[in-house]
């Protein structure tokens, strides 16, 4: 016979045992859950770190490339007798340093873009066994940059290209890709186009002379072209540097909305009003947007500029105006301009019309012919139906404005070189830059990123 008392007691004894087993099972089940949770947390943390490092690395790479461009400017101003020897001798005795071209300060730990860069110069292996003597007109520039947790190093070979003399015989000359679409009409004795990267052509452009590229030339549509040369030799692109022309300015527009004459005397404060149609109420840029008004002359702008509307002379003759802009320059509407040809200026810059340290963008439907040489240190873009006579050079490189007090933010307003719409271009001019450097021009090639 079963003993109820005994059964009840046995049940009471099994309850703690069952609870213990359940606890053990629960703990065992928690182990993989905890592991998965910990793995997910670790993965998220690692991905955040990787994303942050990638962002910092990209910024450091941008800063390093900017450092190379600053170094090129410094070298152009300091090369003696078409030789790198003096720069190499200094670098050897000072740990590889390169000085800037203004105050003689070493380009080391230079703050830019939320980080810093340092520049180093050395001779390449030219076979002479002497690092202080350059035999083949080539040296190596190294830029080491950091941005928060990112560190990047880039290296490039720089070659003296004295024969180039800073002159381009091309109507359009760029360092990187050119995209030609629409129905561009390009005529004249200098109606030739060259890119040191590649060229894409679509639509039905008509180009009188040669289209050449250091890379491929991709064609669609029904273009009419004088001749085509793919995989041609690279061409040394003259450096478009606004500060090279500042000394020729009749007027200097500061980023603080002041206008100065060539002697540095302030002649206007544009914070409260306008000066000959120029407005600086938007701290981001100078603007000229009124019809049939503006100031003739050679103007240097420490910042950005936009010209719109139909500024020009009242009697329907073109305004004589040269615009040199540290930042970007955008032209739209129907301006009527020709270059400001001051007889006191060197012949080499008589034809200068627009020079931008950033991007140069021309759009709209310029009903009147604009005349002169145009250049951008970054990208150039022509769209709409403008009509102009001149030539264009684009370096397609980053640019650091020389004025440390530049309060107008540098902006990238276009990403590529392109010519679209139905622009009509005539070129019988030569693009001349680097007037202060005489016959010295530099060619940058063999760029690479080094593993840190």
HELIX and SHEET records of a PDB file:
HELIX    1   1 UNK A    4  UNK A   78  1                                  75    
HELIX    2   2 UNK A   85  UNK A   93  1                                   9    
HELIX    3   3 UNK A  242  UNK A  248  5                                   7    
HELIX    4   4 UNK A  270  UNK A  272  5                                   3    
HELIX    5   5 UNK A  347  UNK A  349  5                                   3    
HELIX    6   6 UNK A  435  UNK A  437  5                                   3    
SHEET    1   A 5 UNK A 110  UNK A 112  0                                        
SHEET    2   A 5 UNK A 115  UNK A 123 -1                                        
SHEET    3   A 5 UNK A 138  UNK A 147 -1                                        
SHEET    4   A 5 UNK A 150  UNK A 160 -1                                        
SHEET    5   A 5 UNK A 442  UNK A 450 -1                                        
SHEET    1   B 2 UNK A 167  UNK A 168  0                                        
SHEET    2   B 2 UNK A 431  UNK A 432 -1                                        
SHEET    1   C 7 UNK A 224  UNK A 229  0                                        
SHEET    2   C 7 UNK A 206  UNK A 213  1                                        
SHEET    3   C 7 UNK A 185  UNK A 187  1                                        
SHEET    4   C 7 UNK A 424  UNK A 426  1                                        
SHEET    5   C 7 UNK A 387  UNK A 394  1                                        
SHEET    6   C 7 UNK A 172  UNK A 174  1                                        
SHEET    7   C 7 UNK A 193  UNK A 195  1                                        
SHEET    1   D11 UNK A 217  UNK A 219  0                                        
SHEET    2   D11 UNK A 199  UNK A 201  1                                        
SHEET    3   D11 UNK A 178  UNK A 180  1                                        
SHEET    4   D11 UNK A 417  UNK A 419  1                                        
SHEET    5   D11 UNK A 380  UNK A 382  1                                        
SHEET    6   D11 UNK A 360  UNK A 362  1                                        
SHEET    7   D11 UNK A 329  UNK A 331  1                                        
SHEET    8   D11 UNK A 305  UNK A 307  1                                        
SHEET    9   D11 UNK A 286  UNK A 288  1                                        
SHEET   10   D11 UNK A 278  UNK A 279 -1                                        
SHEET   11   D11 UNK A 274  UNK A 275 -1                                        
SHEET    1   E12 UNK A 224  UNK A 229  0                                        
SHEET    2   E12 UNK A 206  UNK A 213  1                                        
SHEET    3   E12 UNK A 185  UNK A 187  1                                        
SHEET    4   E12 UNK A 424  UNK A 426  1                                        
SHEET    5   E12 UNK A 387  UNK A 394  1                                        
SHEET    6   E12 UNK A 370  UNK A 376  1                                        
SHEET    7   E12 UNK A 352  UNK A 356  1                                        
SHEET    8   E12 UNK A 319  UNK A 325  1                                        
SHEET    9   E12 UNK A 297  UNK A 301  1                                        
SHEET   10   E12 UNK A 251  UNK A 253  1                                        
SHEET   11   E12 UNK A 258  UNK A 261 -1                                        
SHEET   12   E12 UNK A 266  UNK A 269 -1                                        
SHEET    1   F 9 UNK A 224  UNK A 229  0                                        
SHEET    2   F 9 UNK A 206  UNK A 213  1                                        
SHEET    3   F 9 UNK A 185  UNK A 187  1                                        
SHEET    4   F 9 UNK A 424  UNK A 426  1                                        
SHEET    5   F 9 UNK A 387  UNK A 394  1                                        
SHEET    6   F 9 UNK A 370  UNK A 376  1                                        
SHEET    7   F 9 UNK A 352  UNK A 356  1                                        
SHEET    8   F 9 UNK A 319  UNK A 325  1                                        
SHEET    9   F 9 UNK A 337  UNK A 338  1                                        
END                                                                             
